[in-house]
Amino acid sequence: MAIDIENDDLLTVAGAAKYIHGRPSTRTIWRWMEKGVHGVKLDSVKIGSHRFTSKQAIRRFVCATTKAADARRPELSATRKRAIKRAERELADAGL
């Protein structure tokens, strides 16, 4: 979904850095727009000589990168799952 310059709440790169919790650097915002994270880029528009993103684009970016990162989490192997169950049983038998 692209930025709607008439309806979205536009932010400069510096404004986006201030808007996001944890206040990433403006260089990080630029990297998110240019290279992305987990294959997801932060939407932006260029108006004149200035680059803008929006509050809505940031929300979409955060949701999409979270989903992509969660999908990359490796599934536990059957051997690892059995080892965890065994350790849990041993703890329960020990009263812990």
C-alpha positions as CSV (number, residue, x, y, z in Angstrom):
1,M,0.0,0.0,0.0
2,A,1.4,3.4,-1.0
3,I,1.4,6.6,0.9
4,D,-1.7,8.8,0.3
5,I,-0.3,12.3,0.3
6,E,-3.8,13.8,0.8
7,N,-4.9,11.7,3.7
8,D,-1.8,10.2,5.4
9,D,-0.1,12.0,8.2
10,L,3.2,12.9,6.5
11,L,6.5,13.0,8.4
12,T,9.9,14.1,7.4
13,V,12.7,11.6,8.0
14,A,13.7,13.4,11.2
15,G,10.0,13.5,12.2
16,A,9.7,9.8,11.7
17,A,12.7,9.2,13.9
18,K,11.1,11.2,16.7
19,Y,7.7,9.5,16.1
20,I,9.0,5.9,16.5
21,H,9.4,4.5,20.0
22,G,13.0,4.2,20.8
23,R,13.9,7.0,18.5
24,P,16.0,5.3,15.8
25,S,18.5,7.5,14.0
26,T,17.6,9.3,10.8
27,R,20.1,7.1,9.1
28,T,18.1,4.0,10.2
29,I,15.0,5.5,8.8
30,W,16.8,6.1,5.5
31,R,18.1,2.5,5.5
32,W,14.5,1.2,6.1
33,M,13.3,3.2,3.1
34,E,16.2,2.3,0.8
35,K,17.1,-1.3,1.8
36,G,14.3,-2.4,4.1
37,V,14.2,-5.1,6.8
38,H,13.4,-8.8,6.1
39,G,12.4,-7.8,2.6
40,V,10.1,-5.0,3.7
41,K,10.7,-1.4,2.9
42,L,9.3,1.6,4.6
43,D,7.1,3.5,2.2
44,S,8.1,7.0,1.3
45,V,7.4,9.7,-1.2
46,K,9.6,12.5,-2.6
47,I,8.0,15.9,-2.8
48,G,10.4,18.4,-4.4
49,S,13.8,17.7,-2.9
50,H,12.4,16.3,0.4
51,R,11.6,12.7,1.3
52,F,8.6,11.9,3.5
53,T,7.0,8.8,5.1
54,S,3.8,8.7,7.1
55,K,2.5,7.5,10.5
56,Q,0.4,5.0,8.5
57,A,3.4,3.8,6.5
58,I,5.3,3.3,9.8
59,R,2.5,1.2,11.3
60,R,2.4,-1.0,8.1
61,F,6.2,-1.3,8.2
62,V,6.3,-2.4,11.8
63,C,3.5,-4.9,11.3
64,A,5.0,-6.4,8.2
65,T,8.6,-6.6,9.6
66,T,7.3,-8.3,12.7
67,K,5.3,-10.8,10.7
68,A,8.4,-11.4,8.5
69,A,10.7,-11.9,11.5
70,D,8.2,-14.2,13.2
71,A,8.0,-16.3,10.0
72,R,11.8,-16.7,10.0
73,R,11.9,-18.2,13.5
74,P,13.1,-21.7,13.2
75,E,10.8,-24.5,14.4
76,L,12.2,-26.6,17.2
77,S,13.4,-30.0,16.1
78,A,11.7,-33.1,17.4
79,T,14.9,-34.0,19.3
80,R,14.9,-30.5,21.0
81,K,11.2,-30.8,21.8
82,R,11.9,-34.2,23.5
83,A,14.8,-32.8,25.4
84,I,12.7,-30.0,26.7
85,K,9.9,-32.4,27.8
86,R,12.5,-34.6,29.5
87,A,13.9,-31.6,31.4
88,E,10.4,-30.5,32.4
89,R,9.6,-34.0,33.8
90,E,12.9,-34.1,35.7
91,L,12.2,-30.7,37.2
92,A,8.6,-31.7,38.2
93,D,10.0,-35.0,39.7
94,A,12.4,-32.9,41.7
95,G,9.6,-30.7,43.0
96,L,10.8,-27.6,41.1
